[in-house]
Amino acid sequence: MGYHGNPITIYRLVVEGPDANKIFEHIASSLSEEDREYVDSTLGDRLEGRRLYIRVSKQWAYLGRLKVYEGDDVIKIIFTLRRSRAARTPAGGHGDAQAMQV
């Protein structure tokens, strides 16, 4: 139950492969430049292992826009990042490439 006794509905969606990459790209491109810069500047706080955590405003999402929000009334998005094939194969003898994909 929510703070005011209202029900809370939780949706969990697991998407893998090319569709996951499309969703990641859509969410990233839907954020304002200011929000992308904010996520980039707070990346250390948002990454835990290979998980990237982003919280967006429910109210803005309802209006059709994504806005990063750190309050309580949010949609929590968690991306699990995986190394791309290029990162697993040493490129020119340098095996420490850090390319990531969703």
Secondary structure by P-SEA (a helix, b strand, c coil): cccccbbbbbbbbbbccaaaaaaaaaaaaaccaaaaaaaaaaccccccccbbbbbbbaaaaaacbbbbbcccbbbbbbbbcccccccccccccccccccccc
